[in-house]
Amino acid sequence: MPSPSAEPTSRRRGSEQRVTRQRLAVGQALDNLDDFVSTQELHRLLQERGESVSLATTYRILQSMADDGLVDVLRKDDNEAVYRRCAAEHHHHHLLCRECGKAVEIEAPAVERWAARVAEEHGYTQVAHTVEMYGLCPDCSARTQ
């Protein structure tokens, strides 16, 4: 079990946060998931594991982790935020299945060059961007045919 005094340094990218039992429980639950999960789904999983973390605390912890760059956040078609730990330490994008939620991390150098060029053309600096692509994964596509 990780030390309660700090999160692993490989995960820490943002501001230091006080590590609580609840924060560790949320982090460990995310570490055991492969796909993106909503706050409510994560809260339900925590409850099933016997973890005493309120829904409001789960929301706060996930937002804090997102602010610190410890999780990726996507917005689904209905604008609900979903979260996932990502192995990639560098900027990347996601292709997300609208049906099952499966996500694939993608590199998009053409998008990076385009974003830099557009920002430069308009005199912007310190520009950030998010690209989210949605579709049906091969499994879900096969089920709809």
C-alpha positions, -999 to 999 in steps of 0.1 A, spaced: 0 0 0 14 35 -9 27 57 19 -1 79 33 22 109 33 25 113 -5 13 101 -38 39 85 -60 62 111 -76 56 97 -110 20 107 -107 25 141 -91 26 169 -117 7 198 -101 4 214 -68 9 194 -36 -23 181 -21 -28 168 14 -31 130 10 -61 117 28 -76 82 31 -103 93 7 -78 107 -18 -58 74 -17 -90 54 -21 -100 74 -52 -65 71 -67 -63 34 -61 -98 29 -77 -87 48 -107 -55 28 -110 -76 -4 -113 -97 10 -142 -88 9 -178 -115 31 -192 -129 65 -184 -154 67 -155 -179 93 -143 -178 106 -108 -210 88 -99 -197 55 -113 -165 59 -94 -184 67 -62 -205 36 -67 -174 15 -71 -159 30 -39 -190 22 -20 -189 -14 -33 -153 -17 -20 -165 -5 14 -147 29 11 -164 57 30 -161 86 6 -190 109 0 -201 118 -35 -192 155 -29 -157 145 -18 -153 122 -48 -162 152 -70 -137 175 -52 -109 149 -53 -114 142 -91 -114 180 -98 -83 185 -78 -66 156 -96 -76 170 -129 -63 204 -120 -30 188 -110 -27 168 -143 -31 135 -125 -61 124 -146 -75 131 -180 -109 145 -183 -133 141 -212 -168 154 -218 -193 129 -231 -220 138 -257 -243 147 -227 -215 170 -213 -209 147 -183 -172 147 -173 -154 113 -172 -120 107 -157 -91 82 -162 -55 79 -151 -34 81 -182 0 64 -187 11 91 -211 31 119 -194 29 141 -225 2 159 -243 -21 136 -262 -57 132 -273 -84 105 -271 -107 87 -294 -137 77 -273 -165 51 -281 -199 67 -277 -214 33 -269 -192 16 -244 -168 43 -234 -136 26 -245 -108 51 -251 -77 51 -272 -49 75 -266 -37 91 -299 -8 112 -310 -18 140 -334 13 159 -346 -7 175 -374 -32 189 -349 -2 202 -328 13 219 -358 -21 234 -369 -28 247 -333 6 263 -331 3 279 -366 -32 293 -359 -21 307 -325 10 323 -341 -11 338 -370 -33 355 -344 -5 366 -321 -15 343 -292 10 328 -268 8 301 -241 -20 284 -260 -35 251 -249 -61 229 -267 -82 198 -263 -93 176 -291 -118 149 -283 -129 125 -310 -160 103 -307 -172 73 -326 -180 36 -323 -152 12 -315 -149 -20 -337 -168 -41 -312 -198 -17 -309 -198 -11 -347 -200 -49 -352 -230 -51 -328 -249 -23 -347 -247 -40 -381 
